Amino acid sequence: MKITYSSEKINSFGGINFANKIIKQEKLYDIINQSLGNRGFNATYSYSDLIQSYLLLILCGGECAEDITENLREELKQVKNFKPSSADTLLRMQKELSTPKETFISLTGIEHEFNVNIDMNRLMLKLLVESKQLQSNQDGYIFDYDNQFLPTDKYDSKRSYKKADGYFPGIGSINNFPVYIENRNGNSNVKYKQEETLKRAYNLLNEFDIKVKYSRMDCGSFDKDVIPVVEANSEFFFIRAQRCTSLYDIIKEIKEWNDVEIGFKKCQTASIEYAPFGNEKTYRYVIQREKNKDGQGDLFTGDDFTYRAIMTNNTLMSDIEVIHFYNARGESERLFDEMNNDFLWKKMPFSYLHENTVFLITTAICRNMFHFLTDFISKRLDFIKSNFRLKKFIYRFMVVPSKWIKQGRQDVLKIFSSKKYHLLLD
């Protein structure tokens, strides 16, 4: 094997020029500065530089702020009218955007730490609206809420019931776009003050006229203080109910069950009216039961079925429609996998919860911008699909040798590929 060398300077991630141009022409960077304000008269970098840096860093496969200094500076310098900052500057700007964390003591004496950052969440929503990924005054949006445990060994992270130190942020999403993120420490039960978290999320959505028709949540939201908030802010809600003896006493009295097939499994469904938490108001409970393969009996019911219940105020859907609709929230849970593995949530940079909240929202904004990019590009280039994960997008689009050259007194980007990148410029 023979080799030869060339001193010609060629960049590996030529796609970064197109990605940055697409975001810039939508004026999304301008919106960031308008929303967060100026950093100061003598500041070299703006807050839009922070998010632009993280977005371009992630699109080039970077895994932490330090990569912008150590590994990707030359790649990022090819972007016209953009000067990469140092990792220290990126981290310092995030600290500037943080808000103080709040501490609460529960009746049992447990210390709970929360961090609410309304300005960053407002920015995240505004960018979704301005990019038309969400539409104001459009009916029919589905709001999903869940808490995601993020194991991390930080200075102030606390032990979770999952037997690891970390944080337990609450994440609201619509159409798989994060729309609200609120951080809490790992020792905080997801039910603790969740109604206040949801009020803040719904209030921000109302601020942008994002109308929620359906709300879906798991059993972590099955709480007497949460239900009224969800019901007041959505036309219909679907919440996984928790076990209780009085509910199973009623279930045992059900005489008629409908045989159905859900996910290739044969099971039975029925609907009942039940008043949870000892209240007078009743709700519809859609019950699903499935025969245990081992024939083992259940202490609650005395039979060999596994029972699941969904509480809802919807009386229009059939039992099977309610179950399918609720189960579709599994798609939204893929968001957590994407944030953890593609958008750096596994590698939080700071020692304190309130500073890491800014990081979580910053990278969620980058994730939303990424999906704007894939949607935009997939409509013009046949080798890109809107559902590509980050790694596939990097291999298919970002990794293309390129070089800026002078031609007719103009800067021209020379692409070493037969792929039709020029279609993005029409």
C-alpha positions in Angstrom: 0.0 0.0 0.0 1.3 3.5 -0.9 0.2 6.8 0.5 0.6 10.4 -0.4 0.0 13.6 1.6 -1.5 16.9 0.9 -1.3 20.1 2.9 -4.6 21.3 1.4 -7.0 22.4 4.2 -10.3 20.5 3.8 -13.0 20.3 6.5 -14.7 17.1 7.4 -18.1 18.4 8.4 -19.1 20.5 5.4 -22.8 20.0 6.2 -22.5 22.4 9.1 -22.5 25.3 6.7 -26.0 24.4 5.4 -27.4 23.5 8.8 -26.3 26.9 10.2 -27.7 28.8 7.2 -31.1 27.1 7.5 -31.4 28.0 11.1 -30.1 31.5 10.6 -32.5 32.3 7.7 -35.4 31.5 10.0 -34.1 34.2 12.3 -34.1 31.8 15.3 -30.8 33.1 16.6 -32.2 36.6 16.6 -35.2 35.4 18.7 -32.8 34.0 21.3 -31.2 37.4 21.8 -34.5 39.2 21.8 -35.8 36.9 24.5 -32.8 36.6 26.8 -31.5 40.2 26.3 -27.9 41.4 26.0 -25.1 40.1 28.2 -23.4 43.5 28.6 -21.7 46.2 26.6 -18.3 44.5 26.7 -19.4 41.0 26.2 -17.9 39.3 23.1 -20.5 36.6 22.8 -24.3 36.7 22.9 -26.7 34.2 24.3 -27.5 33.1 20.7 -23.8 32.2 20.4 -24.3 29.8 23.3 -27.1 27.9 21.7 -25.6 28.1 18.2 -22.3 26.7 19.6 -24.1 23.8 21.3 -26.2 23.0 18.2 -23.2 23.0 15.8 -21.1 21.1 18.4 -23.8 18.4 18.7 -24.2 18.2 14.9 -20.5 17.5 14.5 -20.7 14.7 17.1 -19.4 16.6 20.1 -20.2 15.2 23.5 -19.3 18.0 25.9 -18.4 21.7 25.9 -14.7 20.9 26.0 -14.9 19.4 22.5 -15.5 22.9 21.1 -12.0 23.8 22.2 -10.1 20.6 22.0 -11.5 18.8 18.9 -13.9 20.8 16.8 -12.6 24.4 16.8 -11.3 24.2 13.2 -14.5 22.6 12.0 -16.7 25.3 13.6 -14.4 28.1 12.3 -15.4 27.3 8.8 -18.9 28.7 9.4 -19.1 32.2 8.0 -19.7 35.1 10.5 -19.3 32.7 13.5 -16.5 32.6 15.9 -16.4 29.6 18.3 -16.1 30.5 21.9 -14.1 28.6 24.5 -15.7 25.9 26.6 -15.3 28.2 29.7 -17.3 30.9 28.0 -20.1 28.4 27.1 -20.3 27.2 30.7 -20.1 30.7 32.1 -23.0 31.9 30.0 -25.2 29.0 31.2 -24.4 30.0 34.8 -25.6 33.5 34.0 -28.9 32.2 32.8 -29.6 30.0 35.9 -32.1 30.9 38.6 -31.8 30.1 42.3 -33.1 26.6 43.4 -35.9 26.4 45.9 -35.9 24.2 49.0 -39.0 22.7 50.6 -39.4 20.6 53.7 -42.2 18.0 53.5 -44.4 16.9 56.4 -42.2 13.9 56.8 -39.1 16.1 57.2 -37.6 15.3 53.7 -35.8 18.2 52.0 -36.8 18.7 48.4 -34.9 20.9 46.0 -36.6 22.3 42.9 -35.4 24.6 40.1 -37.8 26.6 38.0 -36.5 28.6 35.0 -39.4 30.3 33.3 -37.3 32.5 31.0 -35.5 29.5 29.4 -38.7 27.5 29.1 -40.5 30.5 27.5 -37.6 30.8 25.0 -38.0 27.1 24.1 -41.7 27.5 23.4 -41.2 30.8 21.5 -38.7 29.1 19.2 -41.2 26.2 18.5 -43.9 28.7 17.6 -41.7 30.9 15.5 -40.4 27.9 13.6 -44.0 26.7 13.1 -43.2 23.4 14.8 -46.2 24.3 17.0 -49.1 26.5 16.0 -50.9 29.0 18.2 -54.7 28.6 18.4 -54.6 25.1 16.8 -56.9 22.7 18.4 -56.1 19.1 19.2 -52.6 19.1 20.8 -51.7 16.2 23.1 -49.7 17.1 26.2 -47.6 14.4 27.7 -45.9 14.7 31.1 -43.4 12.5 32.8 -40.5 12.6 35.2 -37.2 11.1 34.0 -34.5 10.0 36.4 -31.1 11.2 35.3 -28.3 9.4 37.3 -25.4 11.7 37.9 -22.8 12.1 40.6 -22.9 15.8 41.2 -22.1 17.8 44.3 -25.7 18.4 45.2 -27.4 15.3 43.6 -29.3 13.1 46.0 -30.2 9.5 46.3 -33.3 8.3 44.5 -35.5 5.3 45.1 -33.8 3.9 42.0 -30.7 3.4 44.3 -28.6 5.9 42.5 -27.7 9.6 42.9 -29.2 12.0 40.4 -31.9 14.4 39.4 -35.5 13.8 38.6 -36.7 16.5 36.2 -40.3 16.8 35.1 -40.7 17.1 31.3 -43.8 18.2 29.4 -43.9 17.5 25.6 -46.2 18.1 22.7 -45.7 16.2 19.4 -42.5 14.8 21.0 -41.2 18.4 21.3 -40.1 19.3 24.9 -42.2 22.3 25.9 -41.5 22.5 29.6 -38.7 21.3 31.8 -38.4 21.7 35.5 -35.6 20.2 37.6 -35.9 18.5 41.0 -33.4 16.5 43.0 -33.3 12.7 42.9 -34.8 12.2 46.3 -38.1 14.0 45.5 -41.1 11.8 44.9 -42.6 12.7 41.5 -46.0 13.4 43.1 -44.6 16.1 45.4 -45.9 19.5 44.3 -46.5 18.1 40.8 -49.7 20.2 40.6 -47.6 23.4 40.9 -45.2 22.2 38.2 -48.1 21.4 35.9 -49.8 24.8 36.6 -46.6 26.5 35.4 -46.4 24.3 32.3 -50.0 24.9 31.3 -49.7 28.7 32.0 -46.7 29.0 29.6 -48.6 27.1 27.0 -51.6 29.4 27.4 -49.3 32.4 27.1 -48.5 31.3 23.5 -52.1 30.2 22.8 -51.0 26.5 22.6 -54.3 24.8 23.2 -54.2 21.4 24.9 -57.1 19.0 24.0 -55.7 15.8 25.5 -53.3 15.3 28.5 -51.7 11.9 29.1 -49.7 10.9 32.2 -48.6 7.8 34.0 -49.4 6.7 37.5 -46.9 9.3 38.9 -49.6 11.9 38.2 -52.4 9.9 39.8 -52.9 12.3 42.7 -55.9 14.1 44.2 -54.2 17.5 43.8 -53.0 16.9 40.2 -56.3 15.7 38.7 -58.1 19.1 39.1 -55.2 21.0 37.5 -55.1 18.6 34.5 -58.9 18.6 34.1 -59.0 22.4 34.2 -56.4 22.8 31.5 -57.3 20.1 29.0 -60.6 18.9 27.4 -59.8 15.3 28.0 -57.2 13.5 30.2 -55.9 10.0 30.5 -54.0 8.9 33.6 -52.9 5.5 34.6 -54.6 4.7 37.9 -52.9 3.1 40.9 -54.0 0.0 42.8 -56.4 0.4 45.7 -58.6 -2.1 47.6 -61.9 -0.3 47.0 -61.3 -0.1 43.3 -60.6 -3.8 43.0 -63.7 -4.6 45.1 -65.7 -3.0 42.3 -63.6 -4.6 39.5 -64.4 -8.1 41.1 -68.1 -7.3 40.6 -67.8 -6.8 36.8 -69.8 -9.5 35.0 -69.3 -8.5 31.3 -65.8 -8.4 29.8 -65.0 -7.7 26.1 -62.5 -10.0 24.4 -59.9 -7.9 22.5 -56.4 -8.2 21.1 -53.8 -5.5 22.1 -50.3 -5.7 20.9 -50.8 -9.3 19.7 -51.9 -10.3 23.2 -55.4 -11.5 24.0 -57.0 -9.7 26.9 -60.3 -8.3 28.1 -61.7 -4.8 28.7 -64.5 -3.2 30.6 -65.5 0.3 31.8 -66.8 1.4 35.2 -67.6 4.6 37.1 -65.5 5.2 40.2 -64.8 8.1 42.6 -61.1 8.1 43.5 -59.5 9.5 46.7 -62.7 9.2 48.6 -64.3 12.0 46.6 -67.9 12.2 45.4 -67.1 13.0 41.7 -66.8 9.9 39.6 -64.7 9.3 36.5 -64.6 6.6 33.9 -62.1 3.8 34.5 -61.2 1.7 31.5 -60.0 -1.7 32.9 -57.8 -4.1 31.0 -57.0 -7.5 32.3 -54.7 -10.2 31.0 -54.4 -13.8 32.1 -51.2 -14.6 34.0 -49.1 -17.2 32.1 -48.0 -18.9 35.2 -51.5 -19.1 36.7 -50.4 -17.4 39.9 -53.2 -15.6 41.8 -53.3 -11.9 42.8 -53.6 -10.9 46.4 -55.8 -7.9 45.5 -58.3 -9.7 43.3 -58.0 -13.4 44.3 -57.8 -14.5 40.6 -55.0 -15.1 38.1 -55.4 -11.9 36.0 -53.1 -8.9 35.8 -55.3 -5.7 35.9 -54.5 -2.2 34.6 -56.8 0.8 34.8 -56.9 4.1 33.0 -58.8 7.0 34.5 -60.3 9.4 32.0 -63.1 12.0 31.6 -63.6 10.9 28.0 -66.9 9.1 27.4 -66.8 9.2 23.6 -64.0 6.7 22.9 -64.5 3.0 23.1 -62.5 1.0 25.7 -60.0 -0.2 23.1 -59.6 3.3 21.7 -58.8 4.6 25.2 -56.2 1.9 25.7 -54.6 2.5 22.3 -54.6 6.2 22.8 -53.0 6.0 26.2 -50.4 3.4 25.0 -49.3 5.8 22.3 -47.6 7.9 24.9 -44.9 5.3 24.7 -43.8 7.1 21.5 -43.3 10.3 23.6 -41.1 8.3 26.0 -38.6 7.8 23.2 -37.9 11.5 23.7 -35.9 10.6 26.8 -33.8 8.1 25.0 -33.0 10.7 22.4 -32.1 13.4 25.0 -30.0 11.0 27.0 -28.0 9.4 24.1 -28.0 12.1 21.4 -28.3 15.4 23.2 -25.9 15.0 26.1 -28.3 14.6 29.1 -26.0 11.8 30.2 -23.1 14.2 30.6 -24.3 17.2 32.6 -21.5 19.7 33.0 -22.2 21.4 36.3 -22.0 20.6 40.0 -25.3 22.2 41.0 -28.9 21.4 40.1 -30.0 24.9 39.1 -27.1 25.3 36.6 -27.8 21.9 35.1 -31.4 23.0 34.5 -30.1 25.6 32.0 -28.1 22.8 30.3 -31.1 20.5 30.1 -33.2 23.2 28.5 -30.4 24.5 26.2 -29.8 21.0 24.8 -33.6 20.4 24.5 -33.8 23.6 22.4 -31.0 22.2 20.2 -32.9 19.0 19.9 -36.0 20.9 18.7 -33.8 22.8 16.2 -32.4 19.5 15.0 -35.9 18.2 14.1 -36.6 21.5 12.4 -33.5 20.9 10.3 -34.3 17.2 9.4 -37.9 18.2 8.4 -36.7 21.1 6.3 -33.9 19.1 4.6 -36.0 16.0 4.0 -38.4 18.0 1.8 -35.5 18.9 -0.5 -33.0 16.1 -0.4 -34.1 12.5 -1.0 -31.2 11.0 1.1 -32.4 12.6 4.3 -35.6 11.5 6.2 -37.3 13.6 8.8 -37.2 10.7 11.4 -33.4 10.3 11.3 -31.7 10.0 14.6 -28.7 12.3 15.2 -25.9 9.8 14.4 -27.5 8.8 11.1 -28.0 12.4 10.2 -24.3 13.1 10.9 -23.2 10.2 8.7 -25.6 11.0 5.8 -25.5 14.8 5.8 -22.9 16.4 8.1 -19.9 14.4 7.1 -19.0 15.7 3.6 -15.5 17.1 2.8 -15.6 20.8 2.0 -13.4 23.8 1.4 -14.1 27.5 1.1 -12.5 28.9 -2.1 -12.4 32.3 -3.8 -14.2 32.5 -7.2 -15.0 35.7 -9.0 -14.3 37.7 -5.9 -16.9 35.6 -4.0 -16.5 33.0 -1.3 -17.7 29.7 -2.7 -18.1 26.4 -0.7 -16.6 23.5 -2.6 -18.2 20.2 -1.8 -16.3 17.0 -2.5 -19.5 14.9 -3.1 -22.0 14.2 -5.8 -24.9 14.7 -3.4 -27.2 17.6 -4.4 -26.6 19.9 -1.5 -27.3 22.9 -3.8 -31.0 22.1 -3.7 -31.0 23.6 -0.2 -30.1 27.0 -1.5 -33.2 27.3 -3.8 
